[in-house]
């Protein structure tokens, strides 16, 4: 395996299995700090789900799979909305899945690592890894669609105020998206501080608009009765079932909510949801339903039809700002997901910038940012309306939600010790509606749902190819690697010149001779006075405690072995690590880092398909240099090349 590659390993000894004992990333020290974090969370975590009222109910009663806006259907849809928000968001994500934090981090890869850590070397472990990787890949497709549909749906509100502005909708949407992605480099902490107050006004506006319409038609309160949802699904047949695909739009921000756990912590997210977001959403959906009962023609755009004419322009501006913020939940979640994938060996190294000195988890990934921007702009230009995009939205998210529920079941059974009845009960309660949503969204595949599936499939191929390529590369290295004891015997016979200074060889194999060291010796017949063999291991934890950061072993002939442990949400810094180990002082003077640079060659009998070998080689050539990823000064590095047959 490449000397510079992080290695996955079983969890460290200080892993705490129970979610309640995990280390929260942000443990507020006072009521004030909790309130501040809750406000910031509004601007990052709840933007996606908070702007669903712009288009969700409209898609139920207006469009290809719409149902008639009569009294029973309106109450039925409202009942489906209420119980979807309650079951999927309140119970599943906020009350249940948020407990599954991996040292404070959330998201499907963190859940995958938790649920599979106790099942090493088993078939179920491989199945869980595959499910987690596929679910993560699908989230990238969701991350492309969310900014496009959110911003486009808000800008379309201009047409309600001035139909002549229709030609400006697409150009204005693209301009807003470019601005959104351009400010990402400032980090989610700064963005959350600015966006939080805006979203506070937005949820207040949702509440006011909903209450004004609700008091005029209070009979819609009957929609909380699940009997109305059951009647709609059973008596309306295929039409009633088809509307589930539109109802699902009200919960599409749930997975992003979990992925953003590491940015703010569990308590601020729960407080913001139950005290403000959930009530505001329910009241607004009820207000829209009330309006539709009074004015059936309002189904064309019930949200903007609720707004009095004098407030239309300000609220269009506010909704546009809110949808820009809505995109933030997915964007910041995709950043976290990418960092986890890199450290777990599922993606090549990329530039990751930490945007806050005080809050961990605040990161920016430039390459992912610009790819998301190009993808969202392409979607806007291709689909050209939020209704068309709604047809592409949902299938990838439902599949990810189902995978999350399955992984959570394994976690509570194998790691938390829940009984089969307890685990099965909560799993069935969540899985039945999620599978129904998945089936309803499957009809969207031919109308645009293929896009997120295509993105997910492409990312899945990239991730599995990179993972498999690293495994094959590791096998090739082990086949050719000289045991370290044999190298010590060799230098006693072929005595090298011992030059002053320290040489650091990074190696993923702790029981063999690093190829760079062997090649340097064979070609130059020299060896530094002090030789450090450094291995960096990525644990199945989000973070590793400092007391377990590294072990150090003094060996014969001036050799030292250092094994360092990092979590999949941590960024290794080799100079700082060596300073802690006493290898270097305040400067790196007298130290040389030897890194291997491998060229992959496809053979007649490769360890994987030839096209995957070429893809792996391409990814390797375009990955971030090891010097930058590990914070090694380039002027202290010597690279030694080698050709490896795969």
Buried (B, 14 or more C-beta within 10 A) or exposed (E): BBBBBBBBBEBBEEBEBEBEEBBBBBEBEEEEEBBBBBBBBBBBBBBBBBBBBBBBBBBBBBBEBBBEBEEBBBBBBBBBBBBBBBBBBBBBBBBBBBBBBBBBBBBBBBBBBBBBBBBEEEEEBEBBBBBBBBBBBBBBBBBBBBBBBBBBBBBBBBBBBEEEBEEBBBEBBBEBBEEBBEEBEEBBBBBBBEBBEBBBEBBEBBBBBBBBBBEEBEEBBEBBBEEBBBBBBEEBEEBBBBBBBBBBBBBBBBBBBBBBBBBBBBBBBBBBBEEBBBBBBBBBBBBBBBBBBEEEEBBEBBBBBBBEEEBBBEBBEBBBBBBBBBBBBBBBBBBBBBBBBBBBBBBBBBEBEBBBEEBBBBBBBEBBBEBBBEBBBEBBEEBBBBBBBBBBBBBBBBBBBBBBBBBBBBBBBBBBEBEEEEBBEBBEBBBEBBBBBBEBBBBBBEEBBBBBBEBBBEBBBBBBBBBBBBBBBBEBBEEEBBEBEEBBEBBEEEEBEBEEEBBBBBBBBEEBBBBBBBBBBEEEEEBBEBBBBBBBBBBBBBBBBEEBBBEBEEEEEBBBBBBBBBBBBBBBBBBEBBBBBEBBEEEBEBBBBBBBBBEBEBEEEBBBEEEBBBBBBEBBEEBBBBBEBBEBEEEBBEBBEBEBBB
